[in-house]
Amino acid sequence: MRRRFFGRTAPVVPAMAVAVVVAVTVVVELAFAADATTTSEYDSTTGLVIAPGYKVVTAHCIACHSARIIIQQGMDRDHWRETVEWMQEEQGLWPIPEPMLTQILDYLATHYGPARPHFSPSQP
Amino acid sequence: MKKRSENFPRPEWERGLHEMYAQDGERADALVFGRRTNAVSRRGFLRGAGLAAMSGALGGAAIVFADKMPAGLIPAALADESGEFSLAAYGKRGLLVLNDRPINAETPPHLLDDDVTPSEYMFVRNNGIPPARGAIDASAWTLEVGGESCEQPRTFSIADLRRDFASHSLQLQIECGGNGRAEYNPPAKGNQWTTGAVSCAQWTGVRLADVLRACGIKADAVYTAYYGADSHLSGDPGKTAISRGVPIAKALEEESLIAWGVNGEEINWLNGYPLRLITAGWPGSTSGKWLRRIDIRDRVHDGTKMTGTAYRVPRHPVAAGTKVPNEEMEIIASMPVKSLITAPQTGGNHPAGSPLAVRGHAWAGDLAVSAVDISIDFGATWHKAALTNPANRLAWQHFRAQVRFPRAGYYEVWARATDTQGRAQPMVVPGWNPKGYLNNRCHRVGVFAA
């Protein structure tokens, strides 16, 4: 299923100034177009964005809870890692071997990071 | 504006009904509707079990030939609504489902317009999996009271509670500690509640104080602890989904109830049927559902979701995104002052120059609300709304105002409540905290004047 996302501009990373010694200052602005301005494709069962890693996430992350709690979040990689560790220490999640753990964290941090390209609450 | 439904493709929850019936129709009957059928004919509704629930899901229509209806048959009227099923079969209407496992759903502001919140519009907040609806027998339900600081542990049936103690009916507001979390930045972990994890219904039960005193409260008592019949998401019977409590002083307040009824009916299954605690004005998580046990503790309760970051906020204000060590966090007590505009509904049209009625509710945790002010110019000027007294302590107060938009254009109606200690709602999101609790920013609704 293909869906478009409306009403959201690309999240912009704060301008990063790079001083070059040869008397010129070059300002580089990084803008991540990500999925926000293009068309994203979503898994019709879970609602997860279809991108590298989503099958691994599906295999490991929705045995106890549904994917809907995942797609509401906006956490950086460290925060996602802590969350996975907390679930392993306290919530009964099994050990996740490499390279799958890295694939899961990469996927979550990319698509469900603080810029929240796939989420907006219902309020004005 | 992007609609939530565009964000959330048809979820597992909405397909769940069909899958449950496909796997085991009779089990689905029991789980979804509490239905039991005649063991021999496998038809009908044994002693009426589940008939009311299934009729309710069909919009109150009578199932005329109910005695002929085979077990495990999903009503066709529901089967046809495959995409829209959501929480209708559970006696809920119009809620936005944030999560389906565990079930968490909030109420759009305009559906909270009633002075007393109907059960069908009451939000649903689960940490675990509720006990199967069909497996709950209210007549056999027991409540144990014990703990280190209980002199005489006892067990009560619901009939015992009704017989041994005076019943009380009170309008009591319950708000989830995380209501408004969606607005924090960086985003805070958890369900992204906007404004609708709040309700004020008329609860009926006995005073928690009466029951605890009947069991004897030792002088060293500090805190209560509740345990419910909900199970942990992992299915591990050794784990507890949630077990919280309140200081003894809060437990002994006249408004703290052990309730079996709401609005003159039994409690909705998703809201704790057949028995729950109500400790109004504190985070909803202190009001335990499917209540099986209360302990009187000689220390601050250390159960699941009492420690770490759960329902706790930094002792001192922190900058957004700060990592806060657990020992710098403290348990949330009373919720802060807040209000909700329930009319007009956001995004509507209204003729310029003609009066528009604005109304809603205000509450202030353990306190009362002393004033509600309304602005239609983004907070530049404010005008007092008429405000009712609460029906009883810890009940919603209702406000009304009339506004007029001077000319065509886009306006926002803002509401700002002030509590009896002079603290008002902030116009911007208040202090960031790691789990995004206590957002009491002014509610605002958009109106197009034509």
Interface residues (C-beta under 8 A of the other chain):
Chain A: M1 R3 F5 F6 G7 R8 Y42 D43 S44 T45 T46 G47 C64 H65 S66 A67 R68 I69 I71 Q72 Q73 G74 M75 D76 H79 T83 Q91 G92 L93 P114 R116 H118 F119 S120 P121 S122 Q123 P124
Chain B: M1 K2 K3 R4 E6 N7 F8 P9 R10 P11 E12 W13 R15 L96 V97 L98 N99 D100 R101 P102 P108 A182 E183 N185 P186 P187 K189 N191 Q192 T194 T195 H232 L233 S234 G235 D236 K239 T346 G347 E412 R444 V445 G446
